[in-house]
Amino acid sequence: MLRASRPILLLSSLLALSACEWVKEDLSKGLNYGKSPDKTKQADLAASKVTTIGVNSYLWRAALDTVSFMPLLQTDSNGGVIVTDWYVNPQSPGERMKLTVSIIDQDLRADALRVAASRQIIQNGQWVDAPVAAATVQKLEDIILTRARDLRRAASGIN
């Protein structure tokens, strides 16, 4: 049943997009080619929704790269939030970690990044909350910031 509905959904999406003539025209000829300001502004908004994210792209990519070994529960590039599921390191099976990474600005700055970590250990067959060393969170933030700076440097061609 699900496979049969995909072509219908795709077809209805294409029909809806084809009804938006100004989007097709603006995207095929370029966004600012002399149309009225309203149409240009609408096309700019439509294009920005497709091609941009709401936070610093280098921080976003670096954060995803850094936590990629953990299972992800939620990613929201517009809100700048990455939430991981519990991760158990095979070398420490009695301990697990969960992270929330928040990117709160468009600029690549240290204060645009927040990492929150939760840690649990197993006691009597039950997972119980345990403290997280402040150095752990600080180290994760440093890794993400360093990676983001490296990505920016690579993108700009600076060695």
N, C-alpha and C positions, 0 to 999 in steps of 0.2 A: 504494500500500500504506500509506504514512504517513497519508494523509487518511482512509482507512478505519479506522485504529486510533484516531484522535482521539475519535470518538463513544464508543467502547468505554471509553477511558481516562476521559473525562468522566463517563460513566454510573457507572463503578466508583467514582470519587472521590465523586460525589454519594451513592451508596449507603453508602459508608463514613462519610461525614459524617452522613447521616440516622440511622445506627445510634447515634450519640453523642447521645442524648436530652438529657443534662444540658447539653451545649453549646448546643443549639437553645433550650432553656428559658431558660438564663442569658442568652444573647444577646438573646432576644426580650423578656425582662422586666427586664433590667438585671442587672449582675453581683452586686450585694450587696442582695438583697431578702429575706433571712431564711433562705436555704438553710443546710444544715450547713456548718461551716467548711471541711471537706475539699472539698466541691463548689465553694464560692466560691473557694477557693484554686486549684483546678484550672481554673476558668473564667478567673480572673485570669491564670494562666499561659498559657492558650490564647489569650486576647486579646492579651497582651503579645507573643507570638510573631508575631502578625499585624500589630500596629500600631506597634511600636517598632523602633528600631535600636540596636545595641550601643554607639554612640558619640554624641558631641554632634551633634545634627541640624543645627545651624547651620554647624558646621565641615564636616560632610559635604556639605551642599548647596553651600557656598561653594567647597569643593575641587572638586566636580564642575563647577560653573560655571566655575571658573578654568581647568581643563584641558580643557574641552569642545571646544576646537579641535583637540585631538590624538586620534588613534584610541585607544580603550581596549582593553586586553587582559584586565583583571580588575578587578572591583569587588566588594568584600565589606563590606557595611554593618555586619554584626555584628562583624567583625574590624577594621573601620576602615581598609581598604587599597584604594587605587586604583593600578593599574599601567597606564601608557600604553604603546603601541607606539612605535617610532621615528617621529619627526616631522621632516620636512624643510621648512624655511621656504622658500617659493618665491623669496624674495629672497636666500637663502643656500643654493643647492643643493649646496654642497660640505660642508655641516655638518648634523648631525642630533642630536636630543635625545630622551631617554627619561626619564620621571619615575616615581617611586614616592612616593605621598603616604600617610602613616600618621597616623591619628588615634588617640590612645592613652588618651583619657579621656572621660568624660561631661561634663566642665566645659568651658566656653569660656575657655580660657587659652592663652597662647602656648606653654607647655611641653607642651600636649596635641597638638601638631602637629609632624610631622617630614616634611621633603621631601628626597628623595635624587634627584640628577640624574646622568645619564650623558650624555656628549657624545662624538661621533665626527666625525672629518673624513675626507674622502676623499684618499688619497695613492696615486698610481700605480694608480688604478682600484679600490682596496680601502679599506673603512672601517676606520680605526684609532682606538683610544681616544685621547681628548684631555682635558686638564684642564678642569674646570668652575670658573669663578670663584665663590668663596664668596659674593660679593655677589648672584649670580644666584639661588642657593638662598634666601638671606635675603630677597630681593625677592619671590620666589614665596610664601614663608611670610607676609610682610607683606600681600601682596595677598589671600591667603586669609583671614587674620585680620580684615582690614578689612571684607571682604565678609561674613564671618560676623557681625561686630558690627552691620553695616548690616541684615542679615536679622533679627537678634534685635530691633533697635530698631524695624523695620517691623512685626514680629509683635506687639510689645507696645504699639504705637501712640505711641511716644515719638519726637519729632522731633529 
